[in-house]
Amino acid sequence: MNAPECVVAKFLRLVKEMRDNQRSYFATRDRNVLRDCKVAERRVDELVAKLAPFYPTAVPVPQMVQPALL
């Protein structure tokens, strides 16, 4: 079973946002951009954890790093 298309679309948007933030940070080394990078990375990690059960051969669940609890 695959994840709903809207969840996959959200994942792609989050990854693009994360990568844009990372590029911006490495161009500027701005601490505010670094904070945005970390937030975006955390959101991507959380969504990967939610999507992993739908794609067990792509993302083995036992080997995944669990997102930090806030």
N, C-alpha and C positions, 0 to 999 in steps of 0.2 A: 504494500500500500504506500502510495506517495503522499507527501504533505499537500495540503490545499494550496492551490495556485497563489492565493493572496498572501500566504505565509512565505512562499518562495520569493514573491515579488518584494515583500518587506525585507527579507534577508538580503536580496540584491541591493536594495536602496541603502540599507545599513552598511554593507560592505563598501559601497561607493563613497558614502559619507566618511567612513573610517579612513579609507585610502586618501581621500581629498584632504582630510585633517592631517594625516601623516606627512603628505607631501608639503603642506603648508608649514608644518612644524620644522621639517628638515631644511626648508628654505629660510625660515625666520628665527628658529630656536626660541620662539616666544613661549613663555610659561603658560599663558592663557590657552594657547593653541595646544600645548602639551596636555593640559587638563582636559580639553575637548577630545583629544586623541584617546585618552584613557577611558573616558566615558563611552565613546563610540566603540572602543575595543571590548569593553565590558558588555555592552549591549549585543555585540556580535557573538561573543562567547555564550551569552545566555540563550540567544536564539539557536545557536549551533547545538546546545544541550537539548533544547526542545525538539529540534529537527532530527537529531541523531537516531531516535527509535524508528523513524520512517525510512532511514537509509543505513541499515546496520552493516552492510558491506563497505560503505564509504567511510563511515565514522563509527568504529567499534566503541560501543557505549562504555565498557569497563575501563578502557584506556583514556577516556576523556578526562580532562582536568575540570573539576567542578568549579563554577564561578564562586567567588568569595561572597560570603554572606554580609549584608550591610547592616 
